[in-house]
Amino acid sequence: MLGLMMNDREKQEIEYLLKREMDEILFDLKDSRIDHIVKRAMDERYKILFSLFKRFASQKECFKYMKTASNKKETY
């Protein structure tokens, strides 16, 4: 197990970076031009980022980034 100490400003910055990356992945998953193998890898990355995000964000913020059927418009 690893520990990490950070101040509120650093926490906000990590939260922002995670949100930005997750938004980008969700957007790209809707793109029909992207191969299904690549989408699967993107989906795995999203799961990792979301698990990190859950440690920093409030429950309300987590609900915004939970993958649902409406977010999953991919066909793989």
MARFIMAR-291413 format. One record per residue (C-alpha): residue number from 1; residue in three letters; x, y, z. Coordinates in steps of 0.5 Angstrom, whole numbers, plus 2048, in hexadecimal, padded with zeros to 3 digits. Example, Ala and Ser with C-alpha at 12.3 -4.5 7.8 and 13.67 -1.06 7.14 Angstrom:
% residues 2
lomi k->1, r->ALA, u->819, v->7F7, w->810;
lomi k->2, r->SER, u->81B, v->7FE, w->80E;
This chain:
% residues 76
lomi k->1, r->MET, u->800, v->800, w->800;
lomi k->2, r->LEU, u->802, v->807, w->7FE;
lomi k->3, r->GLY, u->801, v->80E, w->802;
lomi k->4, r->LEU, u->800, v->814, w->7FF;
lomi k->5, r->MET, u->800, v->81B, w->802;
lomi k->6, r->MET, u->7FE, v->821, w->7FF;
lomi k->7, r->ASN, u->7FA, v->828, w->800;
lomi k->8, r->ASP, u->7F3, v->82A, w->7FE;
lomi k->9, r->ARG, u->7F6, v->82E, w->7F7;
lomi k->10, r->GLU, u->7FA, v->827, w->7F5;
lomi k->11, r->LYS, u->7F4, v->823, w->7F6;
lomi k->12, r->GLN, u->7EF, v->828, w->7F2;
lomi k->13, r->GLU, u->7F5, v->827, w->7ED;
lomi k->14, r->ILE, u->7F5, v->820, w->7ED;
lomi k->15, r->GLU, u->7ED, v->820, w->7ED;
lomi k->16, r->TYR, u->7ED, v->824, w->7E7;
lomi k->17, r->LEU, u->7F2, v->820, w->7E3;
lomi k->18, r->LEU, u->7EE, v->81A, w->7E4;
lomi k->19, r->LYS, u->7E7, v->81D, w->7E2;
lomi k->20, r->ARG, u->7EB, v->820, w->7DC;
lomi k->21, r->GLU, u->7ED, v->819, w->7DA;
lomi k->22, r->MET, u->7E7, v->815, w->7DB;
lomi k->23, r->ASP, u->7E3, v->81A, w->7D7;
lomi k->24, r->GLU, u->7E8, v->819, w->7D1;
lomi k->25, r->ILE, u->7E7, v->812, w->7D2;
lomi k->26, r->LEU, u->7E0, v->812, w->7D2;
lomi k->27, r->PHE, u->7DF, v->816, w->7CC;
lomi k->28, r->ASP, u->7E4, v->812, w->7C8;
lomi k->29, r->LEU, u->7E0, v->80C, w->7CA;
lomi k->30, r->LYS, u->7DA, v->80F, w->7C6;
lomi k->31, r->ASP, u->7DE, v->80F, w->7C0;
lomi k->32, r->SER, u->7DD, v->80A, w->7BB;
lomi k->33, r->ARG, u->7E3, v->80B, w->7B7;
lomi k->34, r->ILE, u->7E7, v->808, w->7BD;
lomi k->35, r->ASP, u->7E9, v->800, w->7BD;
lomi k->36, r->HIS, u->7E5, v->7FC, w->7C2;
lomi k->37, r->ILE, u->7EC, v->7F9, w->7C4;
lomi k->38, r->VAL, u->7EE, v->800, w->7C6;
lomi k->39, r->LYS, u->7E7, v->802, w->7C9;
lomi k->40, r->ARG, u->7E8, v->7FC, w->7CE;
lomi k->41, r->ALA, u->7EF, v->7FF, w->7D0;
lomi k->42, r->MET, u->7EC, v->806, w->7D1;
lomi k->43, r->ASP, u->7E7, v->803, w->7D5;
lomi k->44, r->GLU, u->7EC, v->7FF, w->7DA;
lomi k->45, r->ARG, u->7F0, v->806, w->7DA;
lomi k->46, r->TYR, u->7E9, v->809, w->7DC;
lomi k->47, r->LYS, u->7E8, v->804, w->7E2;
lomi k->48, r->ILE, u->7EF, v->805, w->7E5;
lomi k->49, r->LEU, u->7EE, v->80D, w->7E4;
lomi k->50, r->PHE, u->7E7, v->80C, w->7E7;
lomi k->51, r->SER, u->7E9, v->808, w->7ED;
lomi k->52, r->LEU, u->7EF, v->80E, w->7EF;
lomi k->53, r->PHE, u->7E9, v->813, w->7EE;
lomi k->54, r->LYS, u->7E5, v->810, w->7F3;
lomi k->55, r->ARG, u->7EA, v->811, w->7F8;
lomi k->56, r->PHE, u->7EA, v->818, w->7F7;
lomi k->57, r->ALA, u->7E3, v->81A, w->7F5;
lomi k->58, r->SER, u->7DD, v->81B, w->7F9;
lomi k->59, r->GLN, u->7D7, v->816, w->7F8;
lomi k->60, r->LYS, u->7D3, v->81B, w->7F3;
lomi k->61, r->GLU, u->7D9, v->81C, w->7EF;
lomi k->62, r->CYS, u->7DA, v->815, w->7EE;
lomi k->63, r->PHE, u->7D3, v->814, w->7EC;
lomi k->64, r->LYS, u->7D5, v->818, w->7E6;
lomi k->65, r->TYR, u->7DA, v->814, w->7E3;
lomi k->66, r->MET, u->7D7, v->80D, w->7E5;
lomi k->67, r->LYS, u->7D7, v->809, w->7DE;
lomi k->68, r->THR, u->7CF, v->808, w->7DC;
lomi k->69, r->ALA, u->7CC, v->805, w->7D6;
lomi k->70, r->SER, u->7CB, v->80D, w->7D4;
lomi k->71, r->ASN, u->7D3, v->80E, w->7D4;
lomi k->72, r->LYS, u->7D4, v->807, w->7D1;
lomi k->73, r->LYS, u->7D2, v->808, w->7CA;
lomi k->74, r->GLU, u->7D8, v->804, w->7C7;
lomi k->75, r->THR, u->7D6, v->7FD, w->7C3;
lomi k->76, r->TYR, u->7DC, v->7F8, w->7C5;
